[in-house]
Amino acid sequence: MTSSSPRPTRPWGTLGAGAAAAAACAMCCAGPLLAVLGGIGVTSAIGSLGMPALVVLAMAAGLGALVVRRRRRTTSCRTTPASADLGMPTLGPPPETSGGQATH
């Protein structure tokens, strides 16, 4: 009895084809996968360097606010609140002056 099956008698042919397909997939997808992972790595590296930079900026802003507040407290040139009499506008002819020429 002879069997005429299309399947190979050894499993190495199928295993070899599967290994070749996996290798081709790895070669094709390696570049984009490494690019995505590298982008994530670069982004996290920038983020890890950015957080201390934000802390430094926040500290500088706080120190700047303290310096401005302290300078405002210690300035020697201050004005005192006072009222100013601006007078009321007159509605009518101007008043006559006593030291000038008389008009007829």
Summary of the structure (lengths in Angstrom):
residues: 104
radius of gyration: 45.5
end to end distance: 153.5
largest distance: 153.5
contacts: 129
relative contact order: 0.03
helix: 61%
strand: 0%
